[in-house]
Amino acid sequence: MQGYVKGKPIFTSINNVDNQYPYLTEDLETDVVIVGGGVTGSICSYYMSKNNIKSVLIEKGRIAHGSTSVTTSLLQYELDENASDLTESIESKDIVRAYELGIHALKEIEKFVDEYGNRCDYIKRDTLLYTAKNLEKNSIKEEYEFRKKNGFDVEYIDELDNPYMFDLKAGLLSKKGGAEIDPYKFTKHLLEVSKKKGALVYENTDAKKIEYLNEGVIVHTCYGYKIKAKKVIVATGYNTSLFTNKNFGTKYSTFNIATKPVKEIIGWKDRVLIRDNSDPYNYLRTTNDNRLIIGGEDIDFKEIEDEDIALKKYSILEQRLKSMFKDIDDIEVEYRYCGCFETTKDNLGYIGSDIKNDNLWYCLGYGANGILFAILGAMMLSKLYYNEKDEDMRLFKVNRFDN
Ligand SMILES: Cc1cc2nc3c(=O)[nH]c(=O)nc-3n(C[C@H](O)[C@H](O)[C@H](O)COP(=O)(O)OP(=O)(O)OC[C@H]3O[C@@H](n4cnc5c(N)ncnc54)[C@H](O)[C@@H]3O)c2cc1C
């Protein structure tokens, strides 16, 4: 996707991507039209079909080649920032609720895998939030106490009991607080299951104009064909300009490198999902074929076009990875890529209808938990279709920051 993803993404490179979908060659009528064929749109397609709502998904390029091709796919219930840093934007009880919803979304992914098979390298993982700085020990302790008090399964790690190879002054381990997947395989599997349940999927089909009617919408596509539906779901990731001029959050570019498979993963106990407490933070995971991925070094989004900056960031990430895991002596970087990432003041995404237009719905997984928010969004929107109100949707309201 022009400007939003750069470099050579790991997940569309290591997977077989030959299974293409057709482009739209007729007018259609359906219940819901989903615009955007990344992981979010595909999750929406799955939940619509699961709930007997007819849907048509259109993707302007290729399925899962946008942000979905580069997501590190760390699935964690926690938010980008620690609870104590968020209290100006969101009440503590709502942070707790957001954590609980994250756990709920993780279980939904597990249910999908249990029901349809694990074809996306899904693995449940503990997650580690840590600091290598004495100054930040308190911040980790505070977050640990917040979670402990609110009933989450967490463990505090002191520097004297550090089981990892890298320097750690304090750590917070969330037991079974996360999971990892291959986002490309997950997206394709979701669509395969949705299609079997009757969902329609088209790629190379750009939504050009949305016509809003009293009783629904008409989506005009690039070759002149139209899709009439009761609702349109915006699942276009970080580019929503076709639907609104609203500025939803703050855009950054975030950088990732992925190594070739290494012989042995040493000093990375249980292959936990790792995030440090820095601002901007670094995040790390392994893959089932023994690759290491490290991301971070976020900068203002406008700089994504600057190749020199990207090269410097990749080099910093490589040095950091090598210095964290000194005993892994065959670290060799194979993929370098970056992409747009957008976050909000309260670290939550946007789910629900446009404030002025009941037929325009958003499912935007902004923040570090994009994929989990997409799960929650798709579930909530499929209830909304039947006029059932989900109380938790208030947390993700599209106009919550409007004055
Ligand atoms: C380097 C990096 C690391 C990340 N790591 C994580 C992580 O660890 N965990 C996490 O949860 N999130 C992470 N994210 C965020 C993550 O990418 C998102 O959560 C998720 O992949 C976004 O998926 P999406 O489907 O919403 O967007 P996309 O994959 O971008 O899909 C949107 C699609 O809409 C299509 N589209 C746009 N306009 C139109 C139109 N007019 N007509 C038809 N189609 C259209 C686009 O072509 C695109 O394919 C990361 C992001 C980056 C860049």
The ligand as an SDF file (V2000), in Angstrom:
LIG
                    3D

 53 58  0  0  0  0  0  0  0  0999 V2000
    5.5840   -2.6380   11.8380 C   0  0  0  0  0  0  0  0  0  0  0  0
    4.2290   -2.7690   12.5090 C   0  0  0  0  0  0  0  0  0  0  0  0
    4.0740   -3.6130   13.5940 C   0  0  0  0  0  0  0  0  0  0  0  0
    2.8220   -3.7870   14.1890 C   0  0  0  0  0  0  0  0  0  0  0  0
    2.7020   -4.6670   15.2010 N   0  0  0  0  0  0  0  0  0  0  0  0
    1.4730   -4.9240   15.7220 C   0  0  0  0  0  0  0  0  0  0  0  0
    1.3090   -5.9250   16.7060 C   0  0  0  0  0  0  0  0  0  0  0  0
    2.2790   -6.5310   17.1400 O   0  0  0  0  0  0  0  0  0  0  0  0
    0.0560   -6.2090   17.1670 N   0  0  0  0  0  0  0  0  0  0  0  0
   -1.0550   -5.5590   16.6530 C   0  0  0  0  0  0  0  0  0  0  0  0
   -2.1800   -5.8770   17.0810 O   0  0  0  0  0  0  0  0  0  0  0  0
   -0.9230   -4.5870   15.7480 N   0  0  0  0  0  0  0  0  0  0  0  0
    0.3150   -4.2470   15.2560 C   0  0  0  0  0  0  0  0  0  0  0  0
    0.4550   -3.3000   14.2860 N   0  0  0  0  0  0  0  0  0  0  0  0
   -0.7040   -2.6450   13.7970 C   0  0  0  0  0  0  0  0  0  0  0  0
   -1.3060   -3.6060   12.8110 C   0  0  0  0  0  0  0  0  0  0  0  0
   -0.6750   -3.5290   11.5790 O   0  0  0  0  0  0  0  0  0  0  0  0
   -2.7500   -3.5070   12.7430 C   0  0  0  0  0  0  0  0  0  0  0  0
   -3.2830   -3.7980   14.0070 O   0  0  0  0  0  0  0  0  0  0  0  0
   -3.4060   -4.4370   11.7430 C   0  0  0  0  0  0  0  0  0  0  0  0
   -2.5690   -5.2070   10.9580 O   0  0  0  0  0  0  0  0  0  0  0  0
   -4.1370   -3.5640   10.8390 C   0  0  0  0  0  0  0  0  0  0  0  0
   -4.9140   -4.3470    9.9970 O   0  0  0  0  0  0  0  0  0  0  0  0
   -6.0440   -3.6540    9.1730 P   0  0  0  0  0  0  0  0  0  0  0  0
   -6.7500   -4.7230    8.4640 O   0  0  0  0  0  0  0  0  0  0  0  0
   -6.8380   -2.7480   10.0300 O   0  0  0  0  0  0  0  0  0  0  0  0
   -5.2490   -2.7060    8.1590 O   0  0  0  0  0  0  0  0  0  0  0  0
   -4.5980   -3.1040    6.7600 P   0  0  0  0  0  0  0  0  0  0  0  0
   -3.9220   -4.4080    6.7810 O   0  0  0  0  0  0  0  0  0  0  0  0
   -3.8140   -1.9360    6.2830 O   0  0  0  0  0  0  0  0  0  0  0  0
   -5.8930   -3.2880    5.8420 O   0  0  0  0  0  0  0  0  0  0  0  0
   -6.6410   -2.2120    5.3320 C   0  0  0  0  0  0  0  0  0  0  0  0
   -6.9040   -2.5500    3.8910 C   0  0  0  0  0  0  0  0  0  0  0  0
   -7.8610   -1.6350    3.3610 O   0  0  0  0  0  0  0  0  0  0  0  0
   -7.5730   -1.4990    1.9910 C   0  0  0  0  0  0  0  0  0  0  0  0
   -8.2340   -0.2960    1.5010 N   0  0  0  0  0  0  0  0  0  0  0  0
   -7.9680    0.9910    1.8530 C   0  0  0  0  0  0  0  0  0  0  0  0
   -8.7830    1.8170    1.1600 N   0  0  0  0  0  0  0  0  0  0  0  0
   -9.5790    1.0430    0.3780 C   0  0  0  0  0  0  0  0  0  0  0  0
  -10.6110    1.3110   -0.5690 C   0  0  0  0  0  0  0  0  0  0  0  0
  -10.9840    2.5630   -0.8720 N   0  0  0  0  0  0  0  0  0  0  0  0
  -11.2250    0.2740   -1.1780 N   0  0  0  0  0  0  0  0  0  0  0  0
  -10.8740   -1.0040   -0.9140 C   0  0  0  0  0  0  0  0  0  0  0  0
   -9.8820   -1.3180   -0.0320 N   0  0  0  0  0  0  0  0  0  0  0  0
   -9.2500   -0.3120    0.5970 C   0  0  0  0  0  0  0  0  0  0  0  0
   -6.0560   -1.4380    1.9550 C   0  0  0  0  0  0  0  0  0  0  0  0
   -5.5390   -1.7240    0.6650 O   0  0  0  0  0  0  0  0  0  0  0  0
   -5.6590   -2.4380    3.0230 C   0  0  0  0  0  0  0  0  0  0  0  0
   -5.3360   -3.7100    2.5020 O   0  0  0  0  0  0  0  0  0  0  0  0
    1.7140   -3.0710   13.7030 C   0  0  0  0  0  0  0  0  0  0  0  0
    1.8740   -2.1890   12.6220 C   0  0  0  0  0  0  0  0  0  0  0  0
    3.1110   -2.0450   12.0210 C   0  0  0  0  0  0  0  0  0  0  0  0
    3.2510   -1.1140   10.8520 C   0  0  0  0  0  0  0  0  0  0  0  0
  1  2  1  0
  2  3  1  0
  2 52  2  0
  3  4  2  0
  4  5  1  0
  4 50  1  0
  5  6  2  0
  6  7  1  0
  6 13  1  0
  7  8  2  0
  7  9  1  0
  9 10  1  0
 10 11  2  0
 10 12  1  0
 12 13  2  0
 13 14  1  0
 14 15  1  0
 14 50  1  0
 15 16  1  0
 16 17  1  0
 16 18  1  0
 18 19  1  0
 18 20  1  0
 20 21  1  0
 20 22  1  0
 22 23  1  0
 23 24  1  0
 24 25  2  0
 24 26  1  0
 24 27  1  0
 27 28  1  0
 28 29  2  0
 28 30  1  0
 28 31  1  0
 31 32  1  0
 32 33  1  0
 33 34  1  0
 33 48  1  0
 34 35  1  0
 35 36  1  0
 35 46  1  0
 36 37  1  0
 36 45  1  0
 37 38  2  0
 38 39  1  0
 39 40  1  0
 39 45  2  0
 40 41  1  0
 40 42  2  0
 42 43  1  0
 43 44  2  0
 44 45  1  0
 46 47  1  0
 46 48  1  0
 48 49  1  0
 50 51  2  0
 51 52  1  0
 52 53  1  0
M  END
$$$$
